[in-house]
Amino acid sequence: MSKFATERAREFYAQTYDASVADWPGEIDFYRELVAEANSHRRTVLEVACGTGRVAIRLAQDGVEVVGLDLSSAMLDVAREKSVGMSNIRWVQGDMRSFELGETFGLVIIPGHAFQNMLTAADQIACLESLKRHLTPRGVLVVHLDHQNVSWLGDLMRDRGGVFETAEQFLYPKTGRQIRTSRAWSYEPSTQTAIAQTVWEEIGTDGQVVERWETGPIRLHCVFRFEIEHLLARVGFAVEAVYGDFFRQELQDKSSEMIWVARSRQTDV
C-alpha cells in the first residue's frame, strides 16, 4: 500500500490526483458500454480503489447507482466534496482484500492499475474472492493492469534504477502554482515489484521552491499475462476477454495496458 513521508503529503496527493492523473484514452466510454451490456437488468456498479471518484462520478452522472470503495480517507474526502448533492453514489472506506458491503453489483471494476497494490499471491486471492462475493449472477468483473515493459524493467536493474527523473507537471488547484514532479523507480525481479519514490515541488513566481512533498517507497506488483489468468481461474472466474486498450483491441506485444473482463464460473449459463 502507498506510503507517504507525512500526512500532509498524503493529503496533497489526494488534493492533486485529478490534476495529475488523466483518463486513459477511451476509458470512460469503455466502462459506460459495459454498464449497458452487463447491467441492463440491474444498473449497479462497484468501483474498488475508487480514489477521488475519477471514474465513479462520471458513471453516476449517467444515472447509474455506484458505490466507490477506497482505503484512503483523504481520497474519499475529495470524492465526497466532488459529489455533493448526488444521491446515487456512496463512498465506503475499506480494504479491497477484506471488505463486506452486504450487497451485490452487476459490474465491479478496479481501474488505474490499482490491483497492482496487491503484492503477494495471498493478497491477490483475497482481493479477487472479495470481488467475487460482491458480484450478482452474471455480473462482470473488470481489472485494469499495466502491460509490463520488460525493456524498461531491465533498465531499472541497470543505470536507471533509483535515479530521479522529471515526471508530470501540473497546477496545484489550491494555489494555482505549478507543481514540478520528480520520480525514481527501481525493480526487484525476485518479487516482481516495481518501487517508486516521488517528490513534488511547488514553484513560486520567482522560480523558487515554495513547498515540497514526498512519498516513501511505494511498491507495485508487476503482473504478467498468464499470472493474472491463473489467478482468475483459481478464484473461479472465466475470462471473457483481455484487451490491450480501452478500444477493445487485442492485447499485443506493444500494448501498454491489459484490461481483463471476466465472470464468475459458477454463474455461467
C-alpha positions in Angstrom: 0.0 0.0 0.0 1.1 3.6 -0.5 3.4 5.2 2.0 3.9 8.9 2.4 6.5 10.8 4.3 3.9 12.9 6.2 0.2 13.1 6.5 0.5 16.4 4.6 1.9 14.5 1.7 -1.0 12.1 1.7 -3.5 14.9 1.7 -1.5 16.7 -1.1 -1.6 13.6 -3.3 -5.4 13.3 -2.8 -6.0 17.0 -3.5 -3.9 16.9 -6.7 -4.8 13.5 -8.0 -7.3 14.7 -10.5 -4.9 17.4 -11.9 -2.0 14.9 -12.2 -3.7 11.7 -13.5 -5.5 11.8 -16.8 -8.1 9.3 -18.1 -6.8 6.6 -20.4 -7.9 7.1 -24.0 -11.4 5.6 -24.4 -11.6 4.5 -20.7 -14.8 6.2 -19.5 -16.7 5.2 -22.7 -15.5 1.6 -22.2 -17.0 1.4 -18.7 -20.2 3.1 -19.9 -20.6 0.4 -22.6 -20.0 -2.3 -20.0 -22.7 -0.8 -17.8 -25.1 -1.1 -20.7 -24.0 -4.6 -21.6 -23.7 -6.1 -18.1 -26.2 -4.2 -16.1 -29.3 -3.9 -18.3 -31.2 -5.8 -15.6 -29.6 -4.0 -12.6 -27.7 -0.8 -13.1 -25.3 -1.0 -10.2 -21.6 -0.6 -10.2 -18.9 -1.1 -7.5 -15.6 0.7 -8.1 -12.8 -0.7 -5.9 -9.9 1.6 -5.3 -12.0 4.5 -6.5 -9.7 7.2 -5.3 -11.2 10.6 -5.8 -14.1 9.3 -7.9 -12.5 9.9 -11.2 -14.5 7.1 -12.8 -17.3 6.5 -10.4 -18.7 10.1 -10.5 -18.9 10.0 -14.4 -20.9 6.8 -14.2 -23.2 8.1 -11.5 -23.8 11.2 -13.7 -25.3 8.8 -16.2 -27.9 7.7 -13.7 -26.1 4.5 -12.5 -26.2 3.5 -8.9 -22.5 3.5 -7.8 -20.6 2.6 -4.7 -16.9 3.6 -4.5 -14.6 1.9 -2.1 -11.1 3.0 -1.2 -8.6 2.6 1.7 -7.6 6.2 1.7 -9.8 8.6 3.8 -8.0 11.6 2.2 -9.1 10.3 -1.3 -12.6 9.7 -0.2 -12.8 13.2 1.4 -12.1 14.6 -2.1 -14.6 12.3 -3.7 -17.3 13.4 -1.3 -16.7 17.0 -2.0 -16.9 16.4 -5.7 -20.2 14.5 -5.5 -22.2 16.7 -3.1 -25.9 16.5 -4.0 -25.6 13.2 -5.9 -28.0 10.7 -4.3 -27.0 7.7 -6.4 -23.4 7.5 -5.3 -22.0 6.3 -2.0 -18.4 6.2 -0.6 -17.1 3.5 1.6 -13.7 3.2 3.3 -12.4 -0.3 3.1 -9.6 -2.7 2.3 -10.0 -4.4 -1.1 -8.8 -7.7 0.4 -11.4 -8.0 3.1 -14.4 -5.7 2.6 -18.0 -6.8 3.1 -20.8 -4.5 1.9 -23.7 -6.9 2.3 -24.9 -6.3 -1.3 -24.0 -7.4 -4.8 -23.4 -5.5 -8.1 -23.8 -6.1 -11.8 -20.4 -4.6 -12.6 -17.3 -4.5 -10.4 -14.3 -2.6 -11.7 -10.7 -1.9 -10.5 -9.4 0.8 -12.7 -6.0 2.5 -12.9 -3.7 -0.4 -12.2 -4.9 -0.4 -8.5 -4.8 -4.2 -8.3 -1.0 -4.0 -8.5 -1.1 -2.8 -4.9 -1.6 -6.5 -4.1 1.9 -7.6 -3.5 1.6 -11.3 -2.7 -0.4 -14.2 -4.0 -2.4 -14.3 -0.7 -3.3 -10.6 -1.1 -4.3 -11.1 -4.8 -6.5 -14.1 -4.0 -8.2 -12.4 -1.0 -9.0 -9.4 -3.2 -10.4 -11.4 -6.0 -12.5 -13.5 -3.6 -13.9 -10.3 -2.1 -14.8 -9.1 -5.5 -16.5 -12.3 -6.5 -18.7 -12.2 -3.3 -20.0 -8.8 -4.4 -21.0 -9.8 -8.0 -24.6 -10.6 -9.0 -25.2 -13.8 -11.0 -23.9 -13.0 -14.5 -22.1 -10.0 -13.1 -19.0 -8.7 -14.8 -15.5 -8.1 -13.3 -13.0 -5.7 -15.0 -9.4 -5.5 -13.8 -7.2 -2.8 -15.5 -3.5 -3.6 -15.3 -0.2 -2.3 -16.7 1.2 -4.4 -19.5 4.7 -4.8 -18.4 7.5 -3.3 -20.5 10.3 -5.7 -19.8 12.9 -3.4 -21.5 12.0 -0.6 -19.0 12.2 -3.1 -16.1 15.6 -4.2 -17.3 16.8 -0.6 -17.4 15.7 -0.2 -13.8 18.1 -3.0 -12.9 20.9 -1.1 -14.6 21.6 2.6 -14.9 18.1 4.0 -14.5 17.3 2.2 -11.2 16.8 4.6 -8.3 17.6 7.7 -10.5 15.2 10.6 -10.1 13.8 11.8 -13.4 11.4 14.6 -14.4 7.8 13.4 -14.4 4.4 15.1 -14.8 3.8 18.9 -14.2 0.5 20.4 -13.3 -1.1 23.3 -11.5 -1.9 22.9 -7.8 -5.7 23.6 -7.6 -5.3 25.1 -4.1 -2.8 27.9 -5.1 -2.7 27.9 -8.9 1.1 27.5 -8.8 3.0 25.0 -10.9 3.9 21.6 -9.4 7.1 20.0 -10.6 7.4 16.2 -10.1 10.4 14.0 -10.0 10.2 10.2 -9.6 12.7 7.4 -9.2 11.9 3.8 -10.0 13.7 0.6 -9.1 12.8 -3.1 -9.6 13.1 -6.3 -7.6 12.9 -9.2 -10.0 12.7 -11.9 -7.3 9.3 -10.4 -6.2 8.2 -8.8 -9.5 8.0 -5.5 -7.6 8.5 -2.0 -9.0 9.3 0.6 -6.4 8.6 4.3 -6.8 9.6 7.3 -4.9 8.1 10.7 -5.8 9.0 14.3 -4.9 6.6 17.2 -5.7 7.8 20.8 -5.6 5.5 23.8 -5.7 7.2 26.6 -7.7 6.6 30.3 -6.9 6.5 33.1 -9.4 10.2 33.7 -8.8 11.1 30.2 -9.8 12.0 29.1 -6.3 10.6 26.1 -4.4 7.7 27.2 -2.1 6.7 23.8 -0.7 7.9 20.2 -1.1 6.2 16.9 -0.5 7.4 13.3 -1.0 6.4 9.7 -0.7 8.3 6.9 0.9 8.9 3.8 -1.3 5.6 2.7 -3.0 5.6 -0.9 -4.0 3.6 -2.1 -7.0 3.5 -5.7 -8.2 4.3 -6.2 -11.9 1.6 -8.6 -13.0 2.2 -10.7 -16.2 -0.5 -12.0 -18.5 -0.6 -15.7 -17.5 -0.2 -14.8 -13.8 -3.5 -13.0 -13.8 -5.1 -15.6 -16.0 -4.1 -18.3 -13.4 -5.3 -16.1 -10.5 -8.7 -15.5 -12.0 -9.1 -19.3 -12.8 -8.0 -20.2 -9.2 -10.7 -18.0 -7.7 -13.4 -19.3 -10.1 -13.6 -16.6 -12.8 -13.9 -17.4 -16.5 -12.1 -14.8 -18.7 -14.4 -13.4 -21.4 -11.8 -11.0 -23.0 -8.4 -9.4 -22.5 -7.7 -6.2 -24.3 -4.6 -4.1 -25.0 -6.5 -0.8 -24.7 -9.9 0.6 -24.0 -11.0 0.5 -27.6 -11.1 -3.4 -27.3 -8.1 -4.0 -29.5 -6.3 -7.3 -29.0 -3.5 -7.4 -26.4 -0.3 -7.2 -28.4 3.4 -7.1 -27.7 3.5 -3.3 -27.8 0.2 -2.8 -25.8 0.7 -0.6 -22.7 -2.4 -1.8 -20.9 -4.2 -5.1 -20.0 -7.9 -4.9 -19.5 -9.4 -8.2 -18.2 -13.1 -8.9 -18.4 -14.4 -11.9 -16.5 -17.4 -13.6 -15.0 -17.8 -16.0 -12.1 -17.7 -19.5 -13.5 -20.4 -20.8 -11.2 -22.9 -18.3 -12.7 -22.2 -19.0 -16.3 -25.1 -20.5 -18.4 
